[in-house]
Amino acid sequence: MENATEQGASDIGSSGRLICRWRSQPFGLVQLPEMAEAFRAHVEWGDVVAIQAPMGTGKTTFVAALAKALGARDVASSPTFALCQEYPVDSAEGERALRHLDLYRINHVSELRGLGWEELMDDPTALTMVEWPERAADHFPDHAMVLRIERQPDGLRIAALWVRESV
C-alpha cells in the first residue's frame, strides 16, 4: 500500500491528498510491540501524529507500546484527565520525549490555548501523538501525519500512517 493515495477522507489541518507512508500487517496484542517498533521507523523527533480510531480500538495501548519501543522511562497511560502526558526518552540526540495528548474532553478549541498548543505542535525534541484529533481538526500544523487504526472483523487491527502529498 506504499504511496497509495486516499481521497475524500476525514483529515486534520489543511486540505491536500494524503499518501500512505506505512501500513501494518494485521496485528493483535501479541504483535503490538513488533508493530510499534515498525511504526517507529517511519517517524522522527518533531513529528506530530494524529491518531484516528474508534473508541476501544487501542489508541492508548498503541502509544504505550510505542513508549516502550522508544525506551521511555515511564509507562504510558491514558492522559484523558490530564489531557497531556510526557514520557522522557534518553536518545543519542539528547533528552527527548514522547508526548501523548488526548483531546476527548476538549469542548471548545479555545481550550487548546491553555494546553500551550502552538508550542506542543512545534517541538523538535518530542514525538507528539494526539488522540481524538477531530476536536482540534483545523489547528494542526501542515506537517502533521495521520495514523489510522482499524479493527478488522476477526478482531485484529491494521494501522496505516498517512502524510500530506507535499510533505
C-alpha positions as a printed NumPy array, in Angstrom:
array([[  0.   ,   0.   ,   0.   ],
       [  3.048,   2.262,  -0.065],
       [  2.358,   5.535,  -1.863],
       [ -1.335,   4.791,  -2.29 ],
       [ -3.459,   7.902,  -2.008],
       [ -6.632,   8.444,  -0.093],
       [ -9.289,  10.728,  -1.443],
       [-12.234,  12.209,   0.403],
       [-11.042,  11.021,   3.818],
       [-11.592,  12.915,   7.018],
       [ -8.464,  14.927,   7.557],
       [ -6.784,  17.235,  10.024],
       [ -5.272,  20.585,   9.196],
       [ -5.148,  21.955,   5.692],
       [ -6.502,  20.294,   2.609],
       [ -4.482,  18.102,   0.299],
       [ -4.183,  14.486,  -0.621],
       [ -2.807,  12.021,   1.862],
       [ -0.255,   9.413,   0.859],
       [  0.225,   6.187,   2.789],
       [  3.772,   6.101,   4.169],
       [  3.398,   2.829,   6.083],
       [  0.802,   0.107,   6.6  ],
       [  0.994,  -2.633,   9.199],
       [  0.217,  -6.28 ,   8.833],
       [ -2.883,  -7.355,  10.805],
       [ -1.925,  -7.439,  14.492],
       [ -3.274,  -8.315,  17.904],
       [ -1.931,  -7.58 ,  21.379],
       [  0.796, -10.195,  20.989],
       [  2.173,  -8.472,  17.867],
       [  1.748,  -4.936,  19.213],
       [  5.385,  -4.444,  20.313],
       [  6.612,  -5.529,  16.87 ],
       [  4.101,  -3.229,  15.144],
       [  5.071,  -0.247,  17.353],
       [  8.732,  -0.867,  16.508],
       [  7.896,  -0.925,  12.776],
       [  5.916,   2.327,  13.114],
       [  8.827,   3.958,  14.956],
       [ 10.993,   3.601,  11.851],
       [  8.655,   5.971,   9.972],
       [  8.558,   8.895,  12.425],
       [ 11.177,  11.145,  13.955],
       [ 11.553,  13.703,  16.715],
       [  9.487,  16.798,  15.951],
       [  6.707,  14.842,  14.235],
       [  3.063,  15.281,  15.187],
       [  0.795,  12.28 ,  14.635],
       [ -2.998,  12.488,  14.877],
       [ -4.41 ,   9.081,  15.831],
       [ -7.795,   8.398,  14.262],
       [ -9.565,   5.29 ,  15.517],
       [-12.92 ,   4.418,  17.059],
       [-13.191,   4.205,  20.839],
       [-11.862,   0.903,  22.111],
       [ -9.593,   0.268,  19.124],
       [ -6.389,   0.57 ,  21.146],
       [ -5.075,   4.106,  20.679],
       [ -3.673,   4.368,  24.2  ],
       [ -2.403,   0.776,  24.112],
       [ -0.558,   1.599,  20.888],
       [  1.049,   4.701,  22.449],
       [  2.112,   2.602,  25.469],
       [  3.78 ,   0.094,  23.114],
       [  5.458,   2.957,  21.256],
       [  6.756,   4.396,  24.546],
       [  8.297,   1.04 ,  25.339],
       [  9.798,   0.762,  21.822],
       [ 11.363,   4.224,  22.255],
       [ 12.781,   3.292,  25.659],
       [ 10.679,   5.805,  27.619],
       [ 11.477,   5.953,  31.331],
       [  7.806,   5.795,  32.336],
       [  4.946,   3.547,  31.305],
       [  2.41 ,   5.381,  29.156],
       [ -1.176,   5.544,  30.362],
       [ -4.293,   7.345,  29.24 ],
       [ -3.965,  11.136,  29.544],
       [ -7.74 ,  11.624,  29.38 ],
       [ -7.905,  13.552,  32.638],
       [ -4.532,  15.302,  32.359],
       [ -5.029,  15.931,  28.603],
       [ -1.258,  15.716,  28.055],
       [  1.38 ,  13.306,  29.353],
       [  5.08 ,  13.41 ,  28.579],
       [  7.367,  10.405,  28.774],
       [ 11.101,  11.242,  28.835],
       [ 13.265,   9.233,  26.442],
       [ 17.059,   9.046,  26.519],
       [ 18.368,   9.128,  22.978],
       [ 21.652,   9.578,  21.149],
       [ 20.44 ,  13.103,  20.274],
       [ 19.977,  14.009,  23.956],
       [ 16.855,  14.408,  26.06 ],
       [ 13.691,  13.676,  24.055],
       [ 10.069,  12.989,  24.948],
       [  7.107,  11.052,  23.698],
       [  4.155,  13.376,  24.175],
       [  0.653,  11.894,  24.379],
       [ -2.393,  14.15 ,  24.135],
       [ -5.994,  13.012,  24.491],
       [ -8.437,  15.691,  23.338],
       [-11.597,  13.729,  24.152],
       [-12.558,  16.153,  26.953],
       [-11.901,  19.312,  24.899],
       [-15.218,  21.108,  24.474],
       [-14.025,  24.172,  22.588],
       [-10.89 ,  24.9  ,  20.571],
       [-10.157,  27.84 ,  22.889],
       [ -9.064,  25.226,  25.458],
       [ -6.109,  24.382,  23.232],
       [ -4.502,  27.688,  24.162],
       [ -4.398,  26.594,  27.815],
       [ -2.504,  23.475,  26.767],
       [  0.142,  25.553,  25.003],
       [ -0.989,  24.021,  21.699],
       [  1.298,  26.043,  19.408],
       [  4.396,  25.117,  21.411],
       [  3.369,  21.465,  21.627],
       [  2.897,  21.273,  17.855],
       [  6.303,  22.838,  17.158],
       [  8.697,  20.965,  19.445],
       [ 11.663,  19.348,  17.661],
       [ 12.571,  17.338,  20.787],
       [  9.265,  15.461,  21.047],
       [  7.259,  12.919,  19.112],
       [  3.69 ,  14.081,  19.702],
       [  0.806,  11.601,  19.442],
       [ -2.74 ,  13.049,  19.601],
       [ -5.882,  11.039,  20.318],
       [ -9.271,  12.446,  19.265],
       [ -7.659,  14.922,  16.835],
       [-11.009,  15.886,  15.311],
       [-11.523,  18.08 ,  18.407],
       [ -8.76 ,  20.352,  17.055],
       [ -9.004,  19.463,  13.354],
       [ -8.235,  22.911,  11.937],
       [ -5.39 ,  23.615,  14.348],
       [ -2.797,  21.016,  13.39 ],
       [  0.405,  22.043,  11.619],
       [  0.706,  21.212,   7.925],
       [  3.391,  18.63 ,   8.691],
       [  1.08 ,  16.589,  10.959],
       [  0.574,  12.961,   9.975],
       [ -2.463,  10.767,  10.481],
       [ -2.269,   7.274,  11.988],
       [ -5.46 ,   5.342,  11.362],
       [ -6.092,   2.179,  13.334],
       [ -8.965,  -0.011,  12.186],
       [-10.433,  -3.083,  13.839],
       [-10.955,  -5.959,  11.435],
       [-13.894,  -8.409,  11.604],
       [-11.563, -11.077,  13.07 ],
       [-10.644,  -8.741,  15.973],
       [ -7.166,  -7.917,  14.674],
       [ -6.14 ,  -4.348,  13.879],
       [ -4.488,  -2.713,  10.884],
       [ -2.682,   0.613,  11.18 ],
       [ -1.696,   2.998,   8.39 ],
       [  0.377,   6.173,   8.58 ],
       [ -0.68 ,   8.928,   6.17 ],
       [  1.274,  12.057,   5.235],
       [  0.37 ,  15.023,   3.069],
       [  1.429,  14.813,  -0.536],
       [  3.599,  17.918,  -0.158],
       [  5.444,  16.533,   2.893]])
